[in-house]
Amino acid sequence: MKIAVTGTGYVGLVTAVCLAKIGHKVTCIDIDDEKIETLKELKCPIYEEGLQELMQEHQNDIIYTTDYKKSYKENDVIFVCVGTPEREDGTANLNYIYKVCDEIKEYSKSDKVIVIKSTVPIGTNKEIQKYMNKDSDTTFNIVSNPEFLSQGTAVKDTLNASRIVVGTNDKNSKKIMEELYKPLTKPPYNVPYLSMSRESAEMVKYASNNFLALKISYINEIANICEKTGANIDDVALSMGYDQRIGKQFLKAGIGYGGSCFPKDTKALYHFCKDLGYKLQTIEAAIDINILQRQKLIEQAKKDFESLENKKVAILGLTFKPGTDDLRESPAFDNVDILLDYNAIVNVYDPVAIDKFKAIYKNKVNYYHDIDNTIKDCDFVFIMTEWQEIVGYDLNKYKELMKTPIIYDGRNCYDLEKIKEAGIKYYSIGR
Ligand SMILES: NC(=O)c1ccc[n+]([C@@H]2O[C@H](COP(=O)([O-])OP(=O)(O)OC[C@H]3O[C@@H](n4cnc5c(N)ncnc54)[C@H](O)[C@@H]3O)[C@@H](O)[C@H]2O)c1
C-alpha cells in the first residue's frame, strides 16, 4: 500500500512517523520548503516528545518532499492533514483542504482513497466526494479518520490511541483502512477500531473536543464559585474525579483552554449548529466562560495595584500547555497584550517557545531563557503554563529576586502552605 500524508504539522508528521513505525512506507508532503528541508535533515520542526527519535529510527521508511504532483500520482492512499483554522465568523475554513483536493484531482492518474484527518464539519467528507468525482475519469473515495492526539503526548496518543475512528461510504475503502491500521489493533498496541459512517466519524471529533472544552469551562466556573465561598477547587476536583462517571481528567481549574483545537472547534460546532437552526447553548456558555477566564489574573492585578503603568511584570510560560512549542490561541497573548496596553514592562520566559514568541512580539517585550533573570526586580509574576521548570522552581527565589514577591498563578502550580511559608503574596484559581 503506497501512502502519502499531506501537511506535516502536528497531526500530519506524527501520523506519518507512526505509520512508518507500524511498517508502512510513507511519503510526507508539505508546501513549506523550509519545513521539508528541516525534515530531510531528520530534524523535527516541532517540539513533540519522542518524535525526532522515531523519525531517525524510520528514516528509510519516510520520504519528505514538496513535490505533490509526483506524490499524488504515485500513492494510492492520501492522508490529508492540513489546517482547518477559524474564519472571522467562527466557522471552519476549509480552503486548505479544497486546495489539496484540487491538486490531487489534477495529478492523480488512478483511483485513490483520500483520508481526511483534518477536523471538518459534519457532511464535509460527502461534499468533498461529490466535488472530487465531478467530471473526473478517476474515482476518489473519501474516508473520515479524525485525529484525537494531544500535543505534548502526540506519539504516545497515536501508538496507544484511545480509539481509531474510521468513517467510510464504500466497501473497498473500509477494507483498505482496516488493513492499514491492523498492526495498531493487535498486540502490543490493542487500539480499539471503530468503523462507522463518515458523518458519525466527523461528529465524534467535534462532540469529543467540545465535551472536553465544556468540562474545562465547567470546572473553571466551579473554581470561581470556590473563590467566593472559601472552598478549595483542588479538593473539590480531586473528590469529583473519584466518581468514575466524571473521571479525573480535564478537571484542572486555570485561566482557560487554548491551543489550535478547542477554541476553533467549539466555535465551529456552535456556528455549524446555528446554520442548522439549532442553538448549542452548552457550548455557547463554554466559549463565553473561557473568554472571561483568560482575564482572571489581570482583573486581580488591577484590584491589587492602583495602576499597572511601568510595573515590571514577569510572564512565566507562553505556550497553551506544557510539552509543546505551540502558541496558537495561548492565553499568554491576551495577558501580554493587555499588560502592554497598560504600559507595563513585560519580561517573558518559556523553556521552548521563546523564539516563536519573539517572531511575533519583536521588541515589545524582554526575552529570557531562565526564570531567575525573568523575575529579577519585578513587581509581580503571571504564571501561564505549568512547565516543570516553573512548578519545580525554588519558591525562596521569588522573595530573593523580585522587587515585591507577588504571584498570580493561572495554573495552580504551588502548594498553598509552601507559598505561605515562603512569604509570597499569591493568587491562584479557585483556592
Ligand atoms: N494539533 C492538534 O493537536 C490536532 C489534534 C487533532 C486534530 N487536529 C486537526 O488536524 C488538522 C491539522 O492540524 P495541525 O495542528 O497539524 O496543523 P498545522 O498547522 O500544524 O499543520 C498543517 C500543515 O499543512 C501544510 N499545508 C498547508 N497547505 C498545504 C498543501 N496544499 N499541501 C501540503 N501541505 C500543506 C502547512 O504548511 C502545515 O505544515 C486541523 O484540522 C486540526 O484541527 C489537530
The ligand as a Gaussian input file, in Angstrom:
#p B3LYP/6-31G(d) Opt

LIG

0 1
 N       -2.818000      19.984000      16.579000
 C       -3.582000      19.114000      17.194000
 O       -3.382000      18.812000      18.380000
 C       -4.724000      18.452000      16.470000
 C       -5.345000      17.336000      17.040000
 C       -6.387000      16.725000      16.364000
 C       -6.829000      17.237000      15.156000
 N       -6.224000      18.342000      14.634000
 C       -6.680000      18.836000      13.333000
 O       -5.757000      18.394000      12.344000
 C       -5.606000      19.391000      11.318000
 C       -4.148000      19.804000      11.197000
 O       -3.756000      20.404000      12.409000
 P       -2.222000      20.704000      12.747000
 O       -2.185000      21.269000      14.113000
 O       -1.409000      19.533000      12.422000
 O       -1.926000      21.848000      11.659000
 P       -0.524000      22.559000      11.349000
 O       -0.853000      23.963000      11.051000
 O        0.467000      22.234000      12.408000
 O       -0.037000      21.832000      10.003000
 C       -0.640000      21.986000       8.764000
 C        0.428000      21.763000       7.697000
 O       -0.208000      21.716000       6.424000
 C        0.666000      22.326000       5.473000
 N       -0.090000      22.652000       4.245000
 C       -0.980000      23.640000       4.029000
 N       -1.442000      23.587000       2.764000
 C       -0.836000      22.532000       2.164000
 C       -0.895000      21.958000       0.866000
 N       -1.660000      22.475000      -0.085000
 N       -0.139000      20.879000       0.620000
 C        0.669000      20.340000       1.560000
 N        0.771000      20.852000       2.801000
 C        0.025000      21.939000       3.102000
 C        1.213000      23.515000       6.226000
 O        2.388000      24.030000       5.633000
 C        1.454000      22.892000       7.614000
 O        2.761000      22.349000       7.713000
 C       -6.558000      20.520000      11.704000
 O       -7.789000      20.317000      11.073000
 C       -6.718000      20.338000      13.207000
 O       -7.937000      20.846000      13.674000
 C       -5.176000      18.945000      15.253000

